[in-house]
Amino acid sequence: MMDTYLVTLPILIPFAAAALGLLLRNKHTLQGLWSLGAALVSFAITGVLLWRVWQAGEAIVFQGGAWPAPFGISLVGDLLGAFMSFMAQLILVMGIIYALGSRDETIGYPTFYPLVLMMGVGLTGVMLTGDIFNMYVFIELLLVSGAVLTAISDNRSGPEAAYKYFYLSLLASWFLLFAIGSLYVEYGTLNMADLAARVAAEPNAPLLPVAIVLLFAAFMVKSAVFPFHFWQPDLYMAAPTAVAAILSAAVSKVGVYGFLRMTTLLFVEQADMIRTALIVFGILGILYGGFSAIGTKNAKRMLAYSSMAQIGFILVAIGWGTTGALVAALVFIFNHALIKSALMMLTGVVASHTENRSAAFRSVTGLGRSMPYAGGLFLLGGLALSGIPPTNGFFSKMLLFGSGIAAEEYVSLAIVGVASVLTLVYTTTAFMRIWWQAPEADKSASRLPDRIQAPTLLIALVLALGIWAEPLIALAQATANWLGDPTLYISAVLGA
């Protein structure tokens, strides 16, 4: 069926476009437009995939080389994979739009746009692969492209941040590889559907606990969950704004996706133990990330710590484990991607007005007075991140708190509720310093500022989903119902 190729094209199109884009290395603008066109086509196909899967209520599976699972390589477009891919592709498109209007010198590198497209390949591949070893391969592709893009940043700290990101993520990759080896030794398969069935049939294999711990640690590092967050603040601060927006909004969700697969497919019988750990680490991340965001002296670094806190909210919801909590987690994932990428881009727009393009508060304090439009957008984004209506963040927090009450998780819910105030504190403080407080000295720009089209589109989506949230909630509900029955994924891949 033609539908099966809907799973492969979102991976193949950006991959081919990245290779062909190198031929345009001496035509920077044309290369950027070519990359944007490829990303838009891939995004549209991912949207069709999501719609088909949602309407049909079953996964679309592509078996590489016509080899039946588990012998061949499977690509699986189930509701979770399609949902996460759609989110990632949307952020990729917005990142490229921002890059086209950015004045960063690194945007002119002949490999910049091809590497951004390769990030898209890695992101989409992670979400759609049905094989845990190929997940490792796509994560490595994501790691290398993200590290190189950070290393070539205009920021002097770029190479140092890239090294931190590369080596700490490499450690996580080793965890992942050893976990894969342990699972293969015990069960003789790496196809996730087949592995889930075999783990359910033999849940007491000696190496299974080792594999679970290693996978858990790997995904903790990938999503920069406290205390595995060492690389994140420096990376987001040093990376080009377009890249930082993709990293903070989409790449940070790779570990979250892994936890969803662990608790709803691979290790269903062991899920209670994993969920308890997720609640603990999620709460620690909310508190540490929130207080660190308040105390930092750089706007991009503040958003990095904010991502740590917001990922904590998602982990707590996954940890509660009910259908309602999973709905809240999925809505939170999508909404956070829109909000965080918009805020990161708006911070980049402000920083682009400074002589050294710094987002340090000492450089941007009062600079926003000449940019009231950007200030309005940032204020809306801050309100959304804090969960204030009429933004999409309100529904994220409302569903989260409602699911916590329904699950009777009163202790963790109380901590989460109190910690939510921290978000409003640091977003309001940043807004006041940049757009309200008087500057201490003249801060005239020496270069043209970045353009503001991409964050405008993102904030428009933030408001649209705050006014009309029903489609996103209905999709999240269908996805949560799908995740509640792992046999649906297993039978779709392996056959009845």
Protein Blocks (a to p, Z undefined) as FASTA:
>chain_A
ZZlmmmmmmmmmmmmmmmmmmmmmmmmklmmmmmmmmmmmmmmmmmmmmmmmmmnopacd
ddehhiacfkbccddddfklmmmmmmmmmmmmmmmmmmmmpcbfklmpmklmmmmmmmmm
mmmmmmmpcbfklmmmmmmmmmmmmmmmmmmpmblklmmmmmmmmmmmmmmmmmmmmmmm
mmmmmnopabfklmmmmmmmmmmbfklmmmmmmmmmmmmmmnopafklmmmmmmmmmpcf
klmmmmmmmmmmmmmmmmmmmmmmmmmmlmmmmmmmmmmmmmmmmmmmmmmmmmpcbfkl
mmmmmmmmmmmmmmmmmmnopaklmmmmmmmmmmmmmmmmmmmmmmmmmmmmpmnlpabf
klmgoklmmmmmlmmmmmmmmmmmnopacbfklmmmmmmmmmmmmnopmklmmmmmmmmm
mmmmmmmmmmmmmmmmccfbdcddfbdcddfklmmmmmmmmmmmmmmmmlmmmmmmmmmm
mmmmmklmmmmmnoZZ
